[in-house]
């Protein structure tokens, strides 16, 4: 059995059976079996109906899922409720996308050899999907990986993070309750990572969906069987540029949310803030005041804004990074104190060295770094200096500054007057270079999990 503990106080509160190698093989054969039976494939209207029934069931159990997310993952209850709401919408989004999910006509007759022909493409499911998920959004990330597979007709085996298996387990059970036959979606909860790595490299897997650290993702990617496709979602060191024209009354609260949402354990958490020298002092005063007012504590409390990190070792690591930055010349102006085994006071560091880990690696903790700049292009150059571009943002009331930054920032998405954490579940979401591979988002994942087939009809006359 796998023991599940509360992220806040490490108190055990559930146990989950673990899968061994025999269980893994049985689940893979079950998925392969339903996919091999083409006559048994679920029709699009059936798949859409399952997703919509699942959304209704999830809405009816929102309180259960929100509390479970808060307990196993440590996300404050107010944000856990939002996660469940997004998951409900994600299920509807996948069902809605089926109305427009189609191939295309390929023109014929453009050369003499192609006359009297009509050609079109269809989209077919790619095969068995293996999804490996992360702890920080234990329900909504599962939805992002599983709902597209169900929508397009791929059997999916999903492995949740070992720290947060309960939301995944209950969600998959909910899908079965909504009418999805078991072979089309199964959980896989092994002990350790060896079996998951083995399954990812199995040639019978057609698509690997991975959300987690870059080191693990790229290692798994290198072990894929020839022909296996993949999508990798890692994390960045998200930059924000604050122009001298920015409305400080408007931007401090969203920037604080961007930096400290889920204690910074978000792949696009706002980590590096570049502030124009003309407003640097005033910006810092306001930022420090707002961060000092954040309520840190038990995620089950409705008052909590910042909860725990997922494991005590993560607090150790983040604290070491903060100490290294201070030793290198950074000024800590707020927080950074350890409050318990898993709680850390949100921290602000002023101008840490560019070589410090907090400046060049994803901190994945409640720390933001603030840097001074005098010229916009200087801030852009610093923002672009790392090999993990993901989402970025710029705060400005000057449209020329906003557009120049959005054109020149090396990022897959640039938010103007919103923090780097802004996301809707139907928009593209992707890291560049070391930060990821492929494009996430419901509709984009659905396309990745299918392949086009060309059909050419040759008429006689």
C-alpha positions, 0 to 999 in steps of 0.5 A: 500500500502507498501511504498518503499524507497531508502536505501541511502536517505530514499526517497520514490520512489514506492508503492506496494499493500499488501496482506491480509489474503484473498489474502494469502488463494487465492494464496495458493489455486491457488498453491494447485490447479495446483499441484493437477492437475497432468495432467496439470503438466509442462513437464521438457522441458517446465520448462527448456524453461521457465527458459531459456526465463526468463534468456533472458528477464532478460539479456535484462533488466539488467540495470533496475534490477541493478538500482532497486537493488541499489535503494531499497537495497543500493547495489553499482551499480557495485555489483548490475550488478554482482548480475543480471549477477549471477541471469541470470546464476542461471536460466540457472543453474536450467535448465541445472541441469534437464539434470542430475536430475533423480532417480537411479536403486536399485539392485534386486536379491541380495536375493532369495526373490528379484529375478525376480524384477527390481527396480528404483527410480524417483524424484517427486516434494514435493508440494507447496513451501513457500519461505521467502527471505532477503533484501541483494540480492533482486534478486539473493536470489529470483532466488535461491529459485524460480528457483529450485522450477520451475525446479522440478515442485513445485508451489512456493509462494515467500515473499520478504523482505518488504524493497526490494519487487520490484526486486521480483515483477518484476522477478515473472512478468518476469517469467509469461511473459516467459510462466509460468502459474501464479499459479506456481509462485506467490508473497506474500507481506503482511504488517508485519510478522504475515501472513507470519508466519501463512502461514509457519505453514500451513499444506498445505505447503510442503517446507519452504525455509527461508533466514534471521536471525537465530532468525526468522528462527528457530522460524518458523522452530519450527512452521512447521506442521508435515511433512513439510520440510525446508531449513534455511540459516542464517549467520555466523561470518566468520573467515579468517586466514592470515599465515605468508607466505601470499602474502600481495600484493595479499590478501589485496584487496580480504580481503577488498572486503570480509569484506565490500562488500555490507557494510558487509550485507552478511551472509558470510562477512569476520568479524574476521581476524586472522593474524600471529604476524610476519606480523601483523603490516605490514598487518594492515598498508596495510589494513588500507590504502586500507580501507581508500581509499574505496569510500562510498556514493550513490549506484547509482554512478558508483564510489561507493564501499560501500553503505548504510545499509538498515535502520538507526536503523542498523547504530545505532546498529553497532555503539553501537557494535563498542563503546562497543568493544572500551570500552572493549579495542579494538583499532579503527584504521579506520572508524566507523563514521556515515556519514548520516542516513544510511551511515557508514564509513568502520571500522577496530577494532584491537583485540576487546575482545572475549566477545564483540558482534563484536567478537561473533555475526554477525555484518552485517555491515561495520566492520572487526576485526583483531586479532594477533596469534602466532600458527596456531592451536591457530587461528583455535581454535578461529575461531572454537569457535562460534556456527555459522560456515559457510564459512571460509578462509585461506591465505597462500603460504605454502600448509601444512598450507593451508591444515591443516587449511582447514582440521581443520576449522569448516566450511561448506566451506573453501576458500584457498587464496579467501575471505569467500564471494566467491561463485558460484551458483552451489556449496553447500552453507550452515551454520552449527548448528545455522547458518542454516539447509539444503544445498543451491545452485541450484542443492542441493535445487532442490533435497530438493524440491523433494522426491524419489519414488521407483518403483518395477517391478515383472516379471513373468518369 
